[in-house]
Amino acid sequence: MKKFFVLSFISVGYFLNAQSVGNSPYAAYGIGDVKYDNTIETTSMGGISTAYISDFSSNFNFANPANNSNFELTSLRLEATNENNFFSSDFNNTKSTKHSTFLSNIALAFPLSPKVKMGISYQPYSSKNYDIINTQTQANGDVYANRFRGKGILNMAQAAFSYKVTPQFSVGARANLYFGNLSDINEFTASNAELINGYETKNSINNFNFTLGTSYQKINTTNDRKFTIGATATFGNTSDMTTDYRNTTYIYGAGDTKNLETVIDERSVSSKNLLPFQASVGAGYGDENRWFVSGQVDYKKGENITYFGNTLNYKDSYKISAGGWYLPDYNNFRSYFSRMVYRYGAFYEKGSLEIAGNSINRFGISGGVVLPFKTSSVNRMSGIEIGFEAGKRGTAKDNLINQNFVNLRVGFNFADRWFGKNLYR
């Protein structure tokens, strides 16, 4: 059984690395469209995680590894995401839609002791998968065309540990490994030209950093009310990103093969500021096994990136999130709906990307449910998880792109105690 599970974990990870992940045209800048955090639990509650300690012993928190004091079972999560993007621009009254479905998260977590918990996960962190063509007809009838294309996935593997110092106070650490290849190409051609001019950027990324977290939870034993605060910081960036630039002219042959290629400019540079310093603080309040509400603020330091040979200045950004969950009555076995966990949330993100004086911000609402399996209990919450996220990104001003999105997520959380015993017998 253990061998079968390990092989399954590796094979699913390989598929996740090979899949095609769709996203926004704004992915053309920097390291692409950031997908993390992909967990249904977090996104369904607006992104709250820093001060969120699950009441159920089957949920492992990777975002703040200190928040796992209640985790007692071995948990296996498999999750998939369906993204639906609707784009519009004032430029030529352009409208477009894009859909994609991909495996967004696979995670395994288990307790090492009553005080020490561990989890490993694998998911796409960011991606590029866009193809934009802009044509202009000149007064003399000549047609100019610019085509922008991008592809690739930046993957993220994590290993997280938590330690319960006292019944109220816990600390945690997470090691983050980022790896993958991202590329962008801008091609220009004209109706009166024989050759295409292409400027291609290829990024080969291997990056490591780590996250430290802490949390404190005070429980009032007379009424089971609890207050939680938490904080995280991600730093120690060790980057190895090689960027190759290639400016050439060519024509396409069969199978997109480049013929008659002539190199105009070719160079390679290394970057050390791929992933900047990040921090988060949050606070939450709730009733044991009944409801919980939380708010948090995330901060990301700006950095400079190179895009098609030009340096872009990413601004400091922040995200404000609020959300929580509600469980009507898990002991009401006459009503399945009373035993479901309902999640809700909202967020606003001031983006780090600024184009033509416009900040590319994002905001939205989210929600979800946990459909418990028949054999589940309040202390052993296994089930099907469903979540959604709807919102807006960007603006149509100054010929930019307005992006409306509706993202759907579904996953399974299998949790039990026997598997942990098999691993450490």
C-alpha positions in Angstrom: 0.0 0.0 0.0 2.8 2.4 0.9 4.7 1.7 -2.4 1.5 2.2 -4.4 0.9 5.6 -2.7 4.5 6.8 -3.2 4.3 5.9 -6.9 1.0 7.6 -7.2 2.3 10.8 -5.6 5.3 10.9 -8.0 3.2 10.2 -11.1 0.7 12.9 -10.2 3.5 15.3 -9.6 4.9 14.5 -13.1 1.5 15.2 -14.7 1.2 18.5 -12.8 4.6 19.5 -14.2 3.6 18.7 -17.7 0.1 20.1 -17.9 -0.9 23.3 -19.7 -2.1 26.1 -17.3 -4.0 29.0 -18.9 -4.0 32.5 -17.5 -4.1 36.3 -18.0 -2.3 38.3 -20.6 -0.7 40.1 -17.6 1.3 36.9 -17.2 3.5 38.3 -19.9 5.3 40.4 -17.2 7.8 38.9 -14.8 7.4 35.3 -13.7 3.9 35.0 -15.0 0.4 34.7 -13.4 1.0 33.6 -9.8 -1.3 30.7 -8.8 -0.3 30.1 -5.2 -2.0 29.5 -2.9 -4.0 26.8 -4.7 -5.6 25.1 -1.8 -9.4 25.1 -1.8 -9.5 25.7 1.9 -7.6 29.0 1.7 -9.0 30.4 -1.5 -12.6 29.7 -0.4 -12.1 31.9 2.6 -10.7 34.9 0.7 -7.1 33.8 1.2 -7.0 33.8 5.0 -4.5 31.4 6.5 -2.1 33.3 8.7 -4.3 33.2 11.9 -6.3 30.1 10.8 -5.9 27.0 13.0 -8.4 24.4 11.8 -10.7 23.0 14.4 -10.6 19.6 12.6 -7.7 17.2 13.0 -7.4 16.4 9.3 -6.5 19.9 7.8 -2.8 20.9 7.5 -2.0 24.6 7.0 1.0 25.1 4.6 0.7 28.9 4.3 1.5 29.3 8.0 3.2 26.1 9.1 2.8 27.1 12.8 -1.0 26.7 12.5 -1.1 22.9 12.9 -1.4 22.3 16.6 -4.8 20.5 16.1 -3.5 18.3 13.2 -3.5 14.6 14.3 -4.3 12.5 11.3 -2.5 11.5 8.0 -4.1 13.6 5.3 -3.9 13.2 1.5 -5.2 16.1 -0.7 -5.8 16.1 -4.4 -7.3 19.3 -6.0 -8.1 20.6 -9.4 -9.0 24.1 -10.7 -11.1 25.3 -13.6 -10.3 28.9 -14.6 -12.7 31.0 -16.7 -11.4 34.4 -17.8 -13.4 37.0 -19.7 -11.3 39.8 -21.2 -12.3 43.2 -22.7 -10.4 46.2 -23.9 -11.3 49.6 -25.3 -8.7 49.0 -28.0 -10.8 48.1 -31.1 -13.6 47.1 -28.6 -11.8 43.8 -28.2 -13.4 40.9 -26.2 -12.1 37.4 -25.6 -12.6 34.4 -23.3 -10.2 31.7 -22.0 -10.8 28.5 -20.1 -8.4 26.0 -18.6 -8.5 23.1 -16.2 -5.5 21.8 -14.3 -4.4 19.8 -11.3 -3.6 22.5 -8.8 -2.4 20.8 -5.7 -1.3 17.5 -4.3 -0.3 17.3 -0.6 0.5 14.7 2.1 0.7 15.6 5.8 1.2 13.5 8.9 2.1 13.9 12.6 5.6 12.9 13.7 4.7 13.3 17.4 2.0 15.0 19.5 4.0 18.2 19.1 5.7 17.9 15.7 3.8 17.8 12.4 5.0 17.6 8.9 3.6 18.1 5.4 4.9 18.0 1.8 3.1 19.5 -1.3 3.5 20.1 -5.0 1.7 22.6 -7.1 2.1 25.2 -9.9 3.3 28.5 -8.5 3.0 30.6 -11.7 2.5 30.1 -15.4 2.6 31.7 -18.8 0.2 30.6 -21.5 -0.9 33.5 -23.7 -1.1 34.3 -27.4 -2.0 37.9 -28.4 -2.0 39.4 -31.9 -2.3 43.1 -32.6 -2.7 44.3 -36.2 -2.7 47.8 -37.6 -3.5 48.9 -41.2 -1.5 51.8 -42.4 -2.8 54.6 -44.7 -1.0 53.1 -47.7 -2.6 49.7 -47.1 0.3 48.0 -45.5 -0.5 45.8 -42.5 1.7 45.7 -39.4 1.3 42.8 -36.9 2.7 42.2 -33.4 2.3 38.8 -31.9 3.0 38.1 -28.2 3.3 34.6 -26.9 4.2 33.0 -23.6 4.5 29.5 -22.2 5.8 27.5 -19.3 5.1 26.7 -15.7 7.0 27.6 -12.5 6.5 24.8 -10.1 6.7 24.8 -6.3 7.6 22.0 -3.9 7.3 22.5 -0.2 8.2 20.8 3.0 6.7 22.2 6.2 7.2 21.5 9.9 5.4 22.8 13.0 6.2 22.6 16.7 3.8 23.1 19.5 5.9 25.0 22.2 3.1 25.4 24.7 -0.7 24.6 24.5 -1.2 28.2 23.2 2.0 29.0 21.3 3.4 27.3 18.2 6.2 27.9 15.6 6.8 26.5 12.2 9.1 26.6 9.2 8.6 25.8 5.5 11.2 25.2 2.8 10.2 26.3 -0.7 11.7 25.1 -3.9 10.8 26.7 -7.2 11.8 25.3 -10.5 10.7 25.4 -14.2 11.1 27.3 -17.5 9.2 30.3 -18.7 9.5 32.0 -22.1 8.1 35.0 -23.9 8.4 35.9 -27.6 7.4 39.1 -29.4 7.2 38.7 -33.3 6.8 41.6 -35.6 6.0 41.4 -39.3 4.5 43.5 -42.1 2.6 42.7 -45.3 5.5 44.1 -47.3 8.2 42.2 -45.4 9.7 38.9 -46.3 11.0 38.1 -42.8 9.7 38.0 -39.2 11.6 39.8 -36.5 11.4 37.9 -33.2 12.6 38.9 -29.8 12.6 35.9 -27.4 13.2 35.7 -23.7 13.8 32.3 -22.0 14.0 32.0 -18.2 15.4 28.9 -16.6 14.6 29.0 -12.8 15.9 27.2 -9.8 15.1 29.1 -6.6 14.9 28.3 -2.9 13.7 30.3 0.1 12.0 29.6 3.4 9.1 30.7 5.4 8.9 31.2 9.2 5.6 31.3 11.0 4.2 31.7 14.5 0.8 31.6 16.1 -0.9 32.1 19.4 -4.4 30.8 20.3 -6.2 31.5 23.5 -9.3 29.4 24.3 -12.0 30.3 26.8 -12.9 26.9 28.2 -16.2 28.1 29.7 -17.8 28.9 26.3 -15.3 27.3 23.8 -14.6 30.7 22.2 -11.1 31.1 20.8 -8.9 34.1 19.7 -6.0 33.5 17.3 -3.1 35.7 16.0 -0.4 34.7 13.6 2.4 36.0 11.5 4.7 34.8 8.7 7.8 36.0 6.8 9.3 34.6 3.7 13.0 35.4 3.0 16.4 33.9 2.5 16.1 34.0 -1.3 18.7 31.9 -3.0 18.1 32.4 -6.7 19.5 30.9 -9.8 17.6 32.3 -12.8 19.3 32.4 -16.1 17.7 34.6 -18.7 18.6 34.2 -22.4 17.7 36.9 -24.9 17.7 36.3 -28.6 16.8 38.8 -31.3 16.6 37.2 -34.8 14.9 37.4 -38.2 13.5 34.3 -39.9 10.6 32.7 -41.8 8.5 29.8 -40.7 8.7 26.5 -42.4 6.8 23.2 -41.8 5.9 22.6 -38.1 6.8 26.1 -37.0 10.5 25.4 -37.9 12.5 28.6 -38.3 14.3 28.9 -41.6 16.8 31.5 -42.9 17.4 32.5 -39.3 19.8 35.4 -38.7 20.9 36.5 -35.2 20.9 40.2 -34.6 21.6 40.2 -30.8 22.1 37.4 -28.4 23.0 37.5 -24.7 22.5 35.9 -21.3 22.1 37.4 -17.8 21.6 36.0 -14.3 19.1 37.4 -11.7 19.1 37.2 -7.9 15.8 39.0 -7.0 13.3 36.6 -8.5 11.1 36.3 -5.3 11.1 39.2 -2.9 10.6 39.4 0.8 7.0 38.7 1.9 5.2 39.0 5.2 1.7 38.4 6.6 -0.2 39.2 9.8 -3.6 38.0 10.8 -6.1 37.7 13.6 -9.2 35.5 14.1 -12.1 34.7 16.5 -14.4 31.7 16.6 -16.5 29.1 18.4 -15.1 25.6 18.7 -16.5 23.3 15.9 -19.1 25.9 15.0 -17.8 29.0 13.3 -14.7 31.1 12.7 -13.9 34.5 11.1 -10.5 36.1 10.4 -8.8 38.9 8.6 -5.2 39.3 7.4 -2.8 41.7 5.5 -0.1 40.3 3.2 2.8 42.4 2.0 5.2 41.8 -0.8 8.3 43.9 -1.4 8.7 45.3 -5.0 11.6 44.3 -7.3 13.0 45.1 -10.7 12.5 42.6 -13.5 13.7 42.5 -17.1 11.0 42.1 -19.8 12.1 42.0 -23.5 15.3 43.7 -22.6 13.7 46.5 -20.7 13.7 46.9 -16.9 10.3 47.1 -15.2 9.9 48.4 -11.6 7.5 46.3 -9.6 6.0 48.3 -6.7 5.4 47.2 -3.2 2.1 45.4 -3.0 -0.4 44.3 -0.4 -3.5 42.2 -0.1 -6.3 42.5 2.4 -8.4 39.3 3.0 -11.3 38.5 5.3 -13.2 35.2 5.6 -14.2 32.2 7.6 -16.4 29.1 7.9 -19.6 27.9 9.5 -20.7 24.5 10.6 -24.4 24.4 11.6 -24.6 21.2 13.7 -22.4 18.2 13.0 -24.4 16.0 15.4 -27.6 16.5 13.5 -27.6 13.2 11.6 -31.1 13.8 10.2 -29.9 16.7 8.1 -26.8 16.3 5.9 -26.8 20.0 5.1 -26.3 20.7 8.9 -23.1 18.6 8.8 -21.6 20.5 5.9 -18.9 23.1 6.4 -19.6 26.4 4.6 -16.8 28.8 3.7 -16.9 32.4 2.7 -14.5 35.3 2.0 -13.5 38.4 0.1 -10.2 40.1 -0.8 -8.6 43.2 -2.4 -5.1 43.2 -3.8 -3.1 46.2 -4.8 -1.0 44.8 -7.5 2.8 45.3 -7.8 2.5 45.8 -11.6 1.9 49.3 -13.0 1.4 49.9 -16.7 0.9 53.4 -18.2 0.3 54.8 -14.8 -2.4 52.2 -13.9 -2.0 49.8 -11.1 -3.1 46.3 -12.1 -5.2 45.6 -9.0 -7.4 42.6 -8.2 -10.5 42.0 -6.0 -13.2 39.4 -5.5 -15.4 37.2 -3.4 -15.2 33.5 -2.7 -17.0 30.6 -1.1 -17.2 26.9 -0.8 -18.5 23.8 1.0 -17.1 20.6 2.5 -19.2 17.5 1.7 -18.2 15.1 4.4 -18.0 11.4 3.7 -20.5 9.1 5.4 -17.7 7.7 7.7 -16.5 11.2 8.7 -16.8 12.7 12.1 -16.1 16.2 13.5 -12.6 14.9 14.6 -11.9 13.1 11.3 -13.2 15.4 8.6 -12.7 13.6 5.2 -14.8 14.6 2.3 -15.2 16.4 -1.1 -14.2 20.1 -1.1 -15.8 22.5 -3.6 -14.9 26.2 -3.9 -15.3 29.2 -6.2 -13.7 32.6 -6.6 -15.1 35.4 -8.7 -13.7 38.9 -9.3 -11.9 41.4 -11.4 -8.4 42.3 -12.4 -6.9 45.2 -14.3 -8.6 48.0 -16.2 -9.7 48.8 -19.7 -8.4 52.3 -19.5 -5.5 53.4 -21.8 -6.0 50.4 -24.0 -5.3 48.0 -21.2 -7.2 44.8 -20.5 -10.0 44.3 -18.0 -10.1 40.7 -16.8 -13.2 39.2 -15.1 -12.7 35.7 -13.7 -14.7 32.9 -12.2 -12.6 30.0 -10.8 -14.0 26.7 -9.7 -12.1 24.2 -7.5 -12.8 20.7 -6.5 -10.8 18.3 -4.4 -10.7 15.4 -2.0 -9.2 15.2 1.5 -8.7 11.7 2.7 -7.8 11.6 6.4 -7.3 8.7 8.8 -5.1 7.5 11.6 -4.1 4.1 10.4 -2.0 5.3 7.6 0.3 7.2 9.9 0.8 4.0 12.0 1.8 2.1 8.9 4.4 4.8 8.0 6.0 4.8 11.4 5.4 1.3 12.8 
